[in-house]
Amino acid sequence: MNRGRVAAFEDLYERYGRGLYHYLVGQVRRVEVAEDLLQTVMLRVVRHRRDLRRLENPRAWLFRIARNELSRQYRRAGRRGAEAGDAPLEFVAAAGHEGGEDLDALRSALERLSPERWEVVSLKAYQGLTFREIGEVLDVSPNTAASRYRYALSDLRRMLERVHDR
């Protein structure tokens, strides 16, 4: 890779690496697995760097690569869902929460979301993707992405209300 390409790659990683990492941690629920996946995603980016020139939205493209890599890993492991384990505190804390009962309730509620709703929440709330971008990542319409997000928020609201009513 020449110096200009190296600089472009470094810029891409600097801009999106942290968000990709948090997305992957939220999906697999294990830091070391997410780190390995992020490296694999970035290797795929290097291999397909020519595609970057004609992209309208590199962020959505990167998250799509990450999602595809997750699917590959699940197929290799013979499962469809995330690996067992608690959502890491560092990921939930990235949402701006410090700790205590509210953090525990939020973590518990997030873990009970369906995988498709959790993924939309992760991409929207934690990564700041638009519904159009989420649609590109998930290969659904922006309206479907928005609906999944609304349903997820409704589910979370119900779960958290039950906790606070106790």
GIDA-V694982 format. One record per pair of residues at least 12 apart in sequence whose C-alpha atoms are under 6 Angstrom apart, sorted by sequence separation. I is the first residue (numbers start at 0). J is the second residue. D is the distance in Angstrom with one decimal. If there is no record, write none. Layout:
i=I j=J d=D
i=I j=J d=D
//
This chain:
i=130 j=144 d=5.8
i=130 j=145 d=5.9
i=40 j=65 d=5.8
i=119 j=148 d=5.8
i=116 j=147 d=5.6
i=116 j=151 d=5.3
i=108 j=155 d=6.0
i=27 j=81 d=4.8
i=26 j=81 d=5.9
i=27 j=82 d=5.3
i=28 j=86 d=5.1
i=59 j=132 d=5.4
i=63 j=136 d=4.5
i=59 j=136 d=5.7
i=18 j=126 d=5.7
//
